[in-house]
Amino acid sequence: MTNCEDCVYYEYDPEADTNYCEADLDEDEMERFLRSANDSCPFYRPGDEYRTARRQ
């Protein structure tokens, strides 16, 4: 099972005061995602704020 809070696609909208998934899915991917019975997100990618900094 994945944790959305650690995902690179998980963003916060201060105007709506809510979090949302920013993954860029086409219509077919979105349908598969919404119909999915499994608990793990196939689009989960761990977010690492310091990845770019380590390369410098």
Secondary structure, DSSP 8 states (H G I E B T S, - for coil): ---GGGBTTEEEETTTTEEEE-----HHHHHHHHH--SSS-TT--B--TTHHHHH-
